[in-house]
Protein backbone atom coordinates (compact mmCIF):
# COMPACT_ATOMS: atom_id res chain seq x y z
CA UNK A 1 0.00 0.00 0.00
CA UNK A 2 1.51 3.30 -1.12
CA UNK A 3 1.91 5.48 2.00
CA UNK A 4 1.76 8.77 0.07
CA UNK A 5 -1.36 10.90 0.62
CA UNK A 6 -4.34 10.64 -1.68
CA UNK A 7 -4.88 13.30 -4.30
CA UNK A 8 -8.57 13.70 -5.10
CA UNK A 9 -10.64 16.30 -6.85
CA UNK A 10 -11.38 19.47 -4.93
CA UNK A 11 -14.32 19.18 -2.55
CA UNK A 12 -14.37 15.37 -2.47
CA UNK A 13 -13.98 15.12 1.31
CA UNK A 14 -16.78 17.57 2.03
CA UNK A 15 -19.12 15.82 -0.42
CA UNK A 16 -18.34 12.45 1.14
CA UNK A 17 -18.95 13.83 4.63
CA UNK A 18 -22.18 15.66 3.80
CA UNK A 19 -23.82 13.49 1.12
CA UNK A 20 -22.47 9.92 0.92
CA UNK A 21 -24.63 8.56 3.74
CA UNK A 22 -27.42 11.15 3.79
CA UNK A 23 -28.91 10.69 0.32
CA UNK A 24 -30.14 7.83 -1.85
CA UNK A 25 -29.52 4.48 -0.17
CA UNK A 26 -26.94 6.07 2.15
CA UNK A 27 -29.14 6.42 5.26
CA UNK A 28 -30.20 2.75 5.06
CA UNK A 29 -26.58 1.66 4.67
CA UNK A 30 -25.51 3.89 7.53
CA UNK A 31 -28.20 2.51 9.86
CA UNK A 32 -27.38 -1.08 8.96
CA UNK A 33 -23.64 -0.65 9.48
CA UNK A 34 -24.05 1.13 12.79
CA UNK A 35 -26.37 -1.62 14.03
CA UNK A 36 -23.88 -4.34 13.09
CA UNK A 37 -21.02 -2.51 14.78
CA UNK A 38 -23.04 -2.06 17.97
CA UNK A 39 -23.96 -5.75 17.97
CA UNK A 40 -20.35 -6.88 17.56
CA UNK A 41 -19.07 -4.52 20.22
CA UNK A 42 -21.75 -5.74 22.63
CA UNK A 43 -20.58 -9.33 22.08
CA UNK A 44 -17.00 -8.63 23.09
CA UNK A 45 -17.65 -6.47 26.18
CA UNK A 46 -15.29 -3.68 25.06
CA UNK A 47 -13.30 -1.70 27.59
CA UNK A 48 -13.51 2.03 28.05
CA UNK A 49 -10.33 3.77 27.04
CA UNK A 50 -8.68 5.04 23.89
CA UNK A 51 -9.96 3.64 20.59
CA UNK A 52 -8.59 3.98 17.07
CA UNK A 53 -10.74 4.61 13.99
CA UNK A 54 -8.48 3.88 11.02
CA UNK A 55 -9.32 4.88 8.42
CA UNK A 56 -11.94 7.18 9.85
CA UNK A 57 -13.02 8.97 6.68
CA UNK A 58 -14.92 11.97 7.96
CA UNK A 59 -15.58 10.24 11.30
CA UNK A 60 -19.01 8.77 10.55
CA UNK A 61 -18.64 5.66 12.74
CA UNK A 62 -16.41 7.05 15.47
CA UNK A 63 -19.32 7.94 17.73
CA UNK A 64 -20.21 4.24 18.00
CA UNK A 65 -16.91 3.37 19.68
CA UNK A 66 -17.10 3.10 23.50
CA UNK A 67 -14.42 5.56 24.57
CA UNK A 68 -12.20 8.40 23.47
CA UNK A 69 -11.34 8.04 19.79
CA UNK A 70 -8.31 8.89 17.69
CA UNK A 71 -9.34 9.34 14.06
CA UNK A 72 -6.76 8.52 11.40
CA UNK A 73 -6.99 8.80 7.63
CA UNK A 74 -4.47 8.81 4.79
CA UNK A 75 -6.32 11.60 2.96
CA UNK A 76 -5.33 14.97 4.44
CA UNK A 77 -8.44 16.68 3.06
CA UNK A 78 -10.62 14.02 4.68
CA UNK A 79 -8.86 14.63 7.99
CA UNK A 80 -9.57 18.34 7.61
CA UNK A 81 -13.24 17.55 6.99
CA UNK A 82 -13.56 15.85 10.39
CA UNK A 83 -15.31 18.15 12.89
CA UNK A 84 -12.95 19.95 15.23
CA UNK A 85 -12.64 18.92 18.85
CA UNK A 86 -11.40 15.38 18.19
CA UNK A 87 -7.91 13.94 17.81
CA UNK A 88 -7.18 13.78 14.08
CA UNK A 89 -4.08 12.32 12.42
CA UNK A 90 -3.07 11.97 8.76
CA UNK A 91 -1.17 8.69 8.30
CA UNK A 92 -1.26 5.36 6.47
CA UNK A 93 -2.89 2.32 8.06
CA UNK A 94 0.06 0.09 7.10
CA UNK A 95 2.41 2.29 9.14
CA UNK A 96 0.47 3.42 12.20
CA UNK A 97 2.37 6.11 14.15
CA UNK A 98 1.57 4.66 17.57
CA UNK A 99 3.34 2.56 20.17
CA UNK A 100 2.46 -1.06 20.84
CA UNK A 101 -0.79 -1.58 22.76
CA UNK A 102 -1.70 2.12 22.63
CA UNK A 103 -5.45 1.43 22.22
CA UNK A 104 -8.03 -0.81 23.86
CA UNK A 105 -9.63 -1.49 20.48
CA UNK A 106 -9.93 -0.35 16.88
CA UNK A 107 -12.28 0.00 13.94
CA UNK A 108 -11.15 -0.45 10.34
CA UNK A 109 -14.18 0.24 8.13
CA UNK A 110 -14.30 0.39 4.32
CA UNK A 111 -10.58 0.01 3.67
CA UNK A 112 -9.63 -3.60 2.98
CA UNK A 113 -11.75 -3.88 -0.18
CA UNK A 114 -9.49 -1.24 -1.75
CA UNK A 115 -6.37 -3.38 -1.20
CA UNK A 116 -6.02 -6.04 -3.93
CA UNK A 117 -3.01 -7.83 -2.45
CA UNK A 118 -3.02 -10.22 0.49
CA UNK A 119 0.24 -8.73 1.77
CA UNK A 120 -1.35 -5.26 1.95
CA UNK A 121 -4.38 -6.48 3.89
CA UNK A 122 -2.24 -8.51 6.29
CA UNK A 123 -0.01 -5.48 6.86
CA UNK A 124 -3.02 -3.40 7.93
CA UNK A 125 -4.39 -6.14 10.19
CA UNK A 126 -0.96 -6.74 11.72
CA UNK A 127 -0.61 -3.05 12.55
CA UNK A 128 -4.06 -3.01 14.14
CA UNK A 129 -3.10 -6.06 16.18
CA UNK A 130 0.14 -4.38 17.26
CA UNK A 131 -1.39 -1.15 18.54
CA UNK A 132 -4.38 -2.68 20.36
CA UNK A 133 -4.91 -4.78 23.46
CA UNK A 134 -8.54 -5.68 22.76
CA UNK A 135 -10.96 -6.26 19.89
CA UNK A 136 -10.69 -4.98 16.34
CA UNK A 137 -13.69 -4.67 14.04
CA UNK A 138 -12.77 -4.69 10.35
CA UNK A 139 -14.80 -4.83 7.16
CA UNK A 140 -14.09 -6.50 3.83
CA UNK A 141 -15.96 -7.45 0.65
CA UNK A 142 -17.16 -11.08 0.58
CA UNK A 143 -16.56 -12.80 -2.76
CA UNK A 144 -19.49 -15.14 -2.09
CA UNK A 145 -22.14 -12.56 -2.90
CA UNK A 146 -24.41 -11.56 -5.74
CA UNK A 147 -22.95 -8.06 -5.78
CA UNK A 148 -19.45 -9.43 -6.37
CA UNK A 149 -20.73 -11.77 -9.10
CA UNK A 150 -22.24 -8.78 -10.88
CA UNK A 151 -18.93 -6.92 -10.66
CA UNK A 152 -17.09 -9.91 -12.16
CA UNK A 153 -19.60 -10.07 -15.01
CA UNK A 154 -19.21 -6.36 -15.74
CA UNK A 155 -15.44 -6.77 -15.91
CA UNK A 156 -15.84 -9.71 -18.30
CA UNK A 157 -17.97 -7.49 -20.52
CA UNK A 158 -15.23 -4.88 -20.67
CA UNK A 159 -16.61 -2.47 -18.09
CA UNK A 160 -14.17 -0.31 -16.15
CA UNK A 161 -12.79 -1.90 -12.99
CA UNK A 162 -14.18 -0.40 -9.78
CA UNK A 163 -10.89 -0.62 -7.88
CA UNK A 164 -12.49 -2.84 -5.24
CA UNK A 165 -11.50 -6.40 -4.40
CA UNK A 166 -13.40 -9.22 -2.71
CA UNK A 167 -12.14 -12.30 -0.87
CA UNK A 168 -13.82 -15.31 0.71
CA UNK A 169 -14.39 -15.62 4.43
CA UNK A 170 -11.84 -18.43 4.51
CA UNK A 171 -9.27 -16.12 2.94
CA UNK A 172 -10.03 -13.42 5.48
CA UNK A 173 -9.65 -15.87 8.37
CA UNK A 174 -6.27 -16.94 7.01
CA UNK A 175 -5.10 -13.33 6.71
CA UNK A 176 -6.39 -12.37 10.16
CA UNK A 177 -4.63 -15.31 11.77
CA UNK A 178 -1.41 -14.45 9.96
CA UNK A 179 -1.73 -10.98 11.51
CA UNK A 180 -2.02 -12.49 14.99
CA UNK A 181 -5.75 -12.77 15.66
CA UNK A 182 -7.14 -16.05 16.99
CA UNK A 183 -10.91 -15.59 17.00
CA UNK A 184 -12.93 -14.21 14.10
CA UNK A 185 -16.70 -13.67 14.03
CA UNK A 186 -18.61 -12.41 10.99
CA UNK A 187 -21.71 -10.30 10.46
CA UNK A 188 -22.78 -9.60 6.87
CA UNK A 189 -24.55 -6.44 5.85
CA UNK A 190 -26.74 -8.50 3.50
CA UNK A 191 -25.54 -12.10 3.42
CA UNK A 192 -25.11 -13.49 -0.13
CA UNK A 193 -26.53 -10.29 -1.64
CA UNK A 194 -24.21 -7.45 -0.65
CA UNK A 195 -20.45 -7.67 -0.32
CA UNK A 196 -19.91 -5.60 2.83
CA UNK A 197 -19.05 -7.88 5.75
CA UNK A 198 -17.97 -7.02 9.28
CA UNK A 199 -15.51 -9.15 11.22
CA UNK A 200 -14.88 -9.09 14.96
CA UNK A 201 -11.23 -9.97 15.56
CA UNK A 202 -9.98 -10.99 18.99
CA UNK A 203 -6.84 -12.48 20.45
C-alpha positions in Angstrom: 0.0 0.0 0.0 1.5 3.3 -1.1 1.9 5.5 2.0 1.8 8.8 0.1 -1.4 10.9 0.6 -4.3 10.6 -1.7 -4.9 13.3 -4.3 -8.6 13.7 -5.1 -10.6 16.3 -6.8 -11.4 19.5 -4.9 -14.3 19.2 -2.5 -14.4 15.4 -2.5 -14.0 15.1 1.3 -16.8 17.6 2.0 -19.1 15.8 -0.4 -18.3 12.5 1.1 -19.0 13.8 4.6 -22.2 15.7 3.8 -23.8 13.5 1.1 -22.5 9.9 0.9 -24.6 8.6 3.7 -27.4 11.1 3.8 -28.9 10.7 0.3 -30.1 7.8 -1.9 -29.5 4.5 -0.2 -26.9 6.1 2.1 -29.1 6.4 5.3 -30.2 2.8 5.1 -26.6 1.7 4.7 -25.5 3.9 7.5 -28.2 2.5 9.9 -27.4 -1.1 9.0 -23.6 -0.7 9.5 -24.0 1.1 12.8 -26.4 -1.6 14.0 -23.9 -4.3 13.1 -21.0 -2.5 14.8 -23.0 -2.1 18.0 -24.0 -5.8 18.0 -20.3 -6.9 17.6 -19.1 -4.5 20.2 -21.7 -5.7 22.6 -20.6 -9.3 22.1 -17.0 -8.6 23.1 -17.7 -6.5 26.2 -15.3 -3.7 25.1 -13.3 -1.7 27.6 -13.5 2.0 28.1 -10.3 3.8 27.0 -8.7 5.0 23.9 -10.0 3.6 20.6 -8.6 4.0 17.1 -10.7 4.6 14.0 -8.5 3.9 11.0 -9.3 4.9 8.4 -11.9 7.2 9.8 -13.0 9.0 6.7 -14.9 12.0 8.0 -15.6 10.2 11.3 -19.0 8.8 10.6 -18.6 5.7 12.7 -16.4 7.1 15.5 -19.3 7.9 17.7 -20.2 4.2 18.0 -16.9 3.4 19.7 -17.1 3.1 23.5 -14.4 5.6 24.6 -12.2 8.4 23.5 -11.3 8.0 19.8 -8.3 8.9 17.7 -9.3 9.3 14.1 -6.8 8.5 11.4 -7.0 8.8 7.6 -4.5 8.8 4.8 -6.3 11.6 3.0 -5.3 15.0 4.4 -8.4 16.7 3.1 -10.6 14.0 4.7 -8.9 14.6 8.0 -9.6 18.3 7.6 -13.2 17.5 7.0 -13.6 15.9 10.4 -15.3 18.1 12.9 -12.9 19.9 15.2 -12.6 18.9 18.8 -11.4 15.4 18.2 -7.9 13.9 17.8 -7.2 13.8 14.1 -4.1 12.3 12.4 -3.1 12.0 8.8 -1.2 8.7 8.3 -1.3 5.4 6.5 -2.9 2.3 8.1 0.1 0.1 7.1 2.4 2.3 9.1 0.5 3.4 12.2 2.4 6.1 14.2 1.6 4.7 17.6 3.3 2.6 20.2 2.5 -1.1 20.8 -0.8 -1.6 22.8 -1.7 2.1 22.6 -5.4 1.4 22.2 -8.0 -0.8 23.9 -9.6 -1.5 20.5 -9.9 -0.3 16.9 -12.3 0.0 13.9 -11.1 -0.4 10.3 -14.2 0.2 8.1 -14.3 0.4 4.3 -10.6 0.0 3.7 -9.6 -3.6 3.0 -11.7 -3.9 -0.2 -9.5 -1.2 -1.7 -6.4 -3.4 -1.2 -6.0 -6.0 -3.9 -3.0 -7.8 -2.4 -3.0 -10.2 0.5 0.2 -8.7 1.8 -1.4 -5.3 1.9 -4.4 -6.5 3.9 -2.2 -8.5 6.3 0.0 -5.5 6.9 -3.0 -3.4 7.9 -4.4 -6.1 10.2 -1.0 -6.7 11.7 -0.6 -3.0 12.6 -4.1 -3.0 14.1 -3.1 -6.1 16.2 0.1 -4.4 17.3 -1.4 -1.1 18.5 -4.4 -2.7 20.4 -4.9 -4.8 23.5 -8.5 -5.7 22.8 -11.0 -6.3 19.9 -10.7 -5.0 16.3 -13.7 -4.7 14.0 -12.8 -4.7 10.3 -14.8 -4.8 7.2 -14.1 -6.5 3.8 -16.0 -7.4 0.7 -17.2 -11.1 0.6 -16.6 -12.8 -2.8 -19.5 -15.1 -2.1 -22.1 -12.6 -2.9 -24.4 -11.6 -5.7 -22.9 -8.1 -5.8 -19.5 -9.4 -6.4 -20.7 -11.8 -9.1 -22.2 -8.8 -10.9 -18.9 -6.9 -10.7 -17.1 -9.9 -12.2 -19.6 -10.1 -15.0 -19.2 -6.4 -15.7 -15.4 -6.8 -15.9 -15.8 -9.7 -18.3 -18.0 -7.5 -20.5 -15.2 -4.9 -20.7 -16.6 -2.5 -18.1 -14.2 -0.3 -16.2 -12.8 -1.9 -13.0 -14.2 -0.4 -9.8 -10.9 -0.6 -7.9 -12.5 -2.8 -5.2 -11.5 -6.4 -4.4 -13.4 -9.2 -2.7 -12.1 -12.3 -0.9 -13.8 -15.3 0.7 -14.4 -15.6 4.4 -11.8 -18.4 4.5 -9.3 -16.1 2.9 -10.0 -13.4 5.5 -9.6 -15.9 8.4 -6.3 -16.9 7.0 -5.1 -13.3 6.7 -6.4 -12.4 10.2 -4.6 -15.3 11.8 -1.4 -14.4 10.0 -1.7 -11.0 11.5 -2.0 -12.5 15.0 -5.8 -12.8 15.7 -7.1 -16.0 17.0 -10.9 -15.6 17.0 -12.9 -14.2 14.1 -16.7 -13.7 14.0 -18.6 -12.4 11.0 -21.7 -10.3 10.5 -22.8 -9.6 6.9 -24.6 -6.4 5.9 -26.7 -8.5 3.5 -25.5 -12.1 3.4 -25.1 -13.5 -0.1 -26.5 -10.3 -1.6 -24.2 -7.4 -0.7 -20.4 -7.7 -0.3 -19.9 -5.6 2.8 -19.0 -7.9 5.7 -18.0 -7.0 9.3 -15.5 -9.1 11.2 -14.9 -9.1 15.0 -11.2 -10.0 15.6 -10.0 -11.0 19.0 -6.8 -12.5 20.4 
